[in-house]
Amino acid sequence: MDKNKKELLRAKGWEVGSTEEFLELSEEELAYIELKISLSRLTKELRVKRQLTQQQTADLISSSQSRVAKIEAGDPSVSVDLQIRSLLALGASKEELAEAIMS
């Protein structure tokens, strides 16, 4: 949010803060969410790069198209384990996984 908008909101009595402050997330919870988002983005990136549909990806990981959509959307019901297994099935290198984890 830009500085002017923050000042305008504060002037009208609003409190401006971050998402983690609003949700009262710990550093660990925030890091976990950011990790899942990074893995989700990499999953979609690799799927598109390999010109696969979500259904083809689902077949590759023995899952459903809707589950692949949830993986790519960062749905909270998707485990990190499934995200990693999906990335490996899509041919992600250890370097790509490490980069996703570090970002």
PyMOL commands that set and color helices and strands:
alter all, ss='L'
color gray80, all
select helices_A, chain A and resi 3-11+19-23+27-49+54-60+65-73+80-89+94-102
alter helices_A, ss='H'
color red, helices_A
deselect
rebuild
show_as cartoon
